[in-house]
């Protein structure tokens, strides 16, 4: 099982919303260190390279190369709780300024 830290960019086996298949996609770990230590799950936010379609709760990653991504990308407002065993591997980590912006989007999206 892969140990994860908040802000890690990981490759995750996401199941399609209609459950017709599965595809490896990048995601960022957004759950806290305490949550990650206490559970076998982590909370992630999906990452997409479709930067033209920005919706409420999405954040365009300024330093996408620094995060270990191959293309300009955005962190979406799509959240999932997954088993750590679903993580294929780590790709990198979201830089601090981007993670702070993601936090702001999450607070607005969740009404916190």
C-alpha positions as a Markdown table, in Angstrom:
| # | Residue | x | y | z |
|---|---|---|---|---|
| 1 | Unk | 0.0 | 0.0 | 0.0 |
| 2 | Unk | 1.4 | 3.4 | -1.0 |
| 3 | Unk | 1.7 | 6.0 | 1.7 |
| 4 | Unk | 0.2 | 9.3 | 0.7 |
| 5 | Unk | 0.6 | 12.9 | 1.7 |
| 6 | Unk | -1.8 | 15.8 | 1.3 |
| 7 | Unk | -0.9 | 17.4 | -2.1 |
| 8 | Unk | 0.5 | 14.3 | -3.7 |
| 9 | Unk | -0.4 | 13.8 | -7.3 |
| 10 | Unk | -1.2 | 10.1 | -7.8 |
| 11 | Unk | -2.4 | 7.9 | -10.6 |
| 12 | Unk | -5.7 | 6.3 | -9.7 |
| 13 | Unk | -7.9 | 3.6 | -11.3 |
| 14 | Unk | -11.1 | 5.6 | -11.7 |
| 15 | Unk | -14.3 | 3.7 | -12.5 |
| 16 | Unk | -16.5 | 5.4 | -15.2 |
| 17 | Unk | -19.6 | 7.0 | -13.8 |
| 18 | Unk | -21.8 | 4.4 | -15.6 |
| 19 | Unk | -19.5 | 1.7 | -14.2 |
| 20 | Unk | -18.8 | 0.4 | -17.8 |
| 21 | Unk | -15.0 | 0.4 | -17.3 |
| 22 | Unk | -12.0 | 1.8 | -15.5 |
| 23 | Unk | -9.2 | 4.2 | -16.6 |
| 24 | Unk | -6.0 | 5.4 | -14.9 |
| 25 | Unk | -6.3 | 9.1 | -14.2 |
| 26 | Unk | -4.3 | 11.6 | -12.2 |
| 27 | Unk | -5.7 | 12.9 | -8.9 |
| 28 | Unk | -4.5 | 15.0 | -6.0 |
| 29 | Unk | -4.7 | 13.8 | -2.4 |
| 30 | Unk | -6.7 | 16.4 | -0.4 |
| 31 | Unk | -7.3 | 14.5 | 2.9 |
| 32 | Unk | -5.2 | 15.5 | 5.9 |
| 33 | Unk | -2.1 | 13.7 | 7.2 |
| 34 | Unk | -4.1 | 12.6 | 10.3 |
| 35 | Unk | -6.9 | 11.2 | 8.1 |
| 36 | Unk | -4.4 | 9.4 | 5.9 |
| 37 | Unk | -2.6 | 7.8 | 8.8 |
| 38 | Unk | -5.8 | 6.6 | 10.5 |
| 39 | Unk | -7.6 | 5.1 | 7.5 |
| 40 | Unk | -6.9 | 2.8 | 4.6 |
| 41 | Unk | -8.6 | 5.4 | 2.3 |
| 42 | Unk | -7.6 | 8.8 | 1.0 |
| 43 | Unk | -9.8 | 11.6 | -0.3 |
| 44 | Unk | -8.8 | 12.7 | -3.8 |
| 45 | Unk | -9.8 | 15.4 | -6.3 |
| 46 | Unk | -9.7 | 14.4 | -10.0 |
| 47 | Unk | -7.3 | 16.1 | -12.3 |
| 48 | Unk | -8.1 | 16.7 | -16.0 |
| 49 | Unk | -6.1 | 18.1 | -19.0 |
| 50 | Unk | -9.3 | 19.6 | -20.4 |
| 51 | Unk | -8.4 | 23.1 | -19.3 |
| 52 | Unk | -11.0 | 24.7 | -21.6 |
| 53 | Unk | -13.9 | 23.5 | -19.5 |
| 54 | Unk | -13.6 | 25.1 | -16.1 |
| 55 | Unk | -16.5 | 24.7 | -13.8 |
| 56 | Unk | -17.3 | 25.9 | -10.3 |
| 57 | Unk | -14.7 | 24.4 | -7.8 |
| 58 | Unk | -12.0 | 23.8 | -10.5 |
| 59 | Unk | -8.5 | 25.2 | -10.2 |
| 60 | Unk | -6.1 | 25.7 | -13.1 |
| 61 | Unk | -2.7 | 24.4 | -11.9 |
| 62 | Unk | -0.1 | 27.1 | -12.5 |
| 63 | Unk | 2.9 | 24.9 | -12.0 |
| 64 | Unk | 1.6 | 21.7 | -13.7 |
| 65 | Unk | 5.1 | 20.5 | -14.6 |
| 66 | Unk | 6.2 | 21.0 | -11.0 |
| 67 | Unk | 3.3 | 18.8 | -10.0 |
| 68 | Unk | 4.6 | 15.9 | -12.2 |
| 69 | Unk | 1.9 | 16.3 | -14.9 |
| 70 | Unk | 2.6 | 16.0 | -18.6 |
| 71 | Unk | 0.1 | 18.6 | -19.8 |
| 72 | Unk | -1.6 | 21.8 | -18.6 |
| 73 | Unk | -4.2 | 20.6 | -16.1 |
| 74 | Unk | -6.8 | 21.6 | -13.6 |
| 75 | Unk | -7.9 | 20.1 | -10.3 |
| 76 | Unk | -11.6 | 19.5 | -10.5 |
| 77 | Unk | -14.3 | 19.8 | -7.9 |
| 78 | Unk | -14.9 | 16.1 | -8.4 |
| 79 | Unk | -14.0 | 14.4 | -5.1 |
| 80 | Unk | -13.8 | 10.7 | -4.3 |
| 81 | Unk | -12.8 | 8.6 | -1.3 |
| 82 | Unk | -10.7 | 5.7 | -2.5 |
| 83 | Unk | -8.8 | 2.8 | -1.0 |
| 84 | Unk | -5.0 | 3.4 | -1.1 |
| 85 | Unk | -4.7 | 0.1 | -3.0 |
| 86 | Unk | -6.4 | 1.9 | -5.9 |
| 87 | Unk | -3.3 | 4.1 | -6.3 |
| 88 | Unk | -1.0 | 2.9 | -9.0 |
| 89 | Unk | 1.8 | 5.3 | -8.3 |
| 90 | Unk | 2.8 | 8.8 | -7.3 |
| 91 | Unk | 3.5 | 11.3 | -10.1 |
| 92 | Unk | 4.6 | 14.3 | -8.0 |
| 93 | Unk | 3.2 | 16.9 | -5.7 |
| 94 | Unk | 1.1 | 20.0 | -6.1 |
| 95 | Unk | 3.2 | 23.1 | -5.4 |
| 96 | Unk | 2.3 | 25.1 | -2.2 |
| 97 | Unk | 0.7 | 28.1 | -4.0 |
| 98 | Unk | -1.5 | 25.8 | -6.1 |
| 99 | Unk | -2.5 | 23.7 | -3.0 |
| 100 | Unk | -3.5 | 26.9 | -1.2 |
| 101 | Unk | -5.7 | 27.9 | -4.1 |
| 102 | Unk | -7.2 | 24.4 | -4.2 |
| 103 | Unk | -8.1 | 24.8 | -0.5 |
| 104 | Unk | -9.9 | 28.0 | -1.3 |
| 105 | Unk | -11.9 | 26.3 | -4.1 |
| 106 | Unk | -12.8 | 23.4 | -1.8 |
| 107 | Unk | -14.0 | 25.7 | 1.0 |
| 108 | Unk | -16.3 | 27.6 | -1.4 |
| 109 | Unk | -17.5 | 24.3 | -3.1 |
| 110 | Unk | -18.3 | 22.7 | 0.3 |
| 111 | Unk | -19.6 | 25.8 | 2.0 |
| 112 | Unk | -16.9 | 25.7 | 4.7 |
